[in-house]
Amino acid sequence: MPPNPSPLPHAPLRAWDEAAVPERDALRQASASPQAGPILITGATGTLGRAFARICLKRQLAFRLLGRAEMDIADLASVEKAMTRYRPWAVINASGYVRVDQAETDIARCFRENVQGPATLAAACARHSAHLTIFSSGLVFDGARLSPYTEADPVAPLNIYGCSKAAAERIVRDRHDSVLVVRSSSFFGPWDRHNFLTQVLDTLARGAPFTAASDLTVSPTYVPDLVQACLDLVFERACGIWHLTNGTALTWAELAHKAALRAGIDTSRLERQSAAQFRYQARRPRYSALGSARAMLLPSLDCAIDRYIDLRGG
């Protein structure tokens, strides 16, 4: 069977409409039709890779979740071996260097994982006619504006991590025509204990103080929504840059307050502090919220937080 099957005959993607949930669920069931070859997902030990695996299982999609031992994305021979063995029709790179502050002094490793790796994958996917998805960040922008950045806005990163993501965006699109670049940020979700909202709610719930930045504006993204939208885009063979978030720009402190209120947790121990007081190693843009000139494919932030709280309490 060919490694790159024809797109599925389902309806085109459109912006999220909460009244159309049954229709979107039907679309997702359609995408569970058999495919020639699996989706190859990197990042077996990471939050995003495991989330893709979980939702692929739910959608009955054939996939392989690989760790570095099975495929080192920055090593051409390792990538070729995996591509030849599994013959994927699509690759989702959910791995990468994510430690923003440590990247300032760990430059070589950051660029190996965030630039060399995606570049190697892009070249291999081009040779094997496979669609590729990579993830970027709102940290490719400098925060000089005070309204959400869209896909066409010029990048101007302030830190090493942002530079690595901006470089990856350029090189993968030069090496392969069929690449989806998803910019997102400020992940939260029900399946790991280390994301911001989980830490906020756990800390406040036990009556301890929690400090959050009051002057860094972001656009939070609920991981299950992000993964579902990405898989929809993969099946549409979408290419180019897409911004995927839950659509609300707010500071970390405002996000913490909103989530605690919705969870019925006392907010009196929530403390607000400027970014300068945190003494971050890496410069952060004061404003890195993402909007979209294409479509808002994810539901509202309030809807996402409520579903997160329901799963967290379950």
C-alpha positions, 0 to 999 in steps of 0.5 A: 500500500502507498505510504501517502494515501489520498485525503479522506472525503470529509467536510472541510474544517471550519471555525469552532462552533460549540453548537456544532459539537455533534457535527465535529464529532461525526467528522472525527469519527470519519477520520478514524477510517483505515489508512495505509500506514500509521501516523508517526508521533515523536515525543514518547516521554512528553506531555504533547506526545502522550496526548496525541497517543491518547487521542489517536487511540480514542479516534481509532487512528493507527499510530506509532509513538516513538522515543529518542531510542527508536528515532533520534530526529536529529540523526538522519540515519535514525530517521530514515530507519524509522521512516522505512520501517513504519512507512507513515503517511504523516509525522507529528513532531511532538518532541523538542527542547522546552526549557526556555530559561536553560536554553540561554546557556544550553544553546547547542542542545536547544538548536539540535532538538528544535532546529536540526531535528525538525529540519531532518524530519522535513527532508525525510518526509519530503523524500517519503511523501509524508505530511509533517506537523511541527510546533512553534510558539508565541515566543517567536514574537517580541511583544511590541504590539498589544493585540494578538499576533496573527500568522502573517506577523513578522517574527522577532524573538527575544530569547534563544528558545524563540530564535530556535523556533523561528529558525525551525519554521523557516527551514522546514518550509524550505525543505518540504512543501507539505508542512503544518507549523502550529504556533501555540503557547501556555499549555494546560491539560488534565494528563500531567501534574506539571502544567501551570493550572494544575500547580495553581489549583493544587497549591491554592486548594491546600491553602498555600500561596501561589505567585503568578506574573501580572504583566506577561500576556499569553493565550492559554491552550488546552492540550486536548483541544489542541491535539484534536484540532491538529489531527483534523488539520493533518487529515485535511493536509493543511500546510503553512502556519496556523495559530491554535489557542483557546482564544483569550489573551490574559496574564498568567495571574489573570489565568490563575484567578479565572481558573481558581474561581471556576473551580470554586477555590479561594483566591485570597492566597494568589499573589501577583508579581512582575516578570522582573521580580521572577528574575527569568534567565531568558527575556520574555515578550510582555505580550505573546498572545496569538490570534488567527487570520485563518480560523479559530478552531478551538473552543472558548477558554472558559469552556476549556477550563470547565472541561479541564476542571471536570476531568481534574476532579474525576 
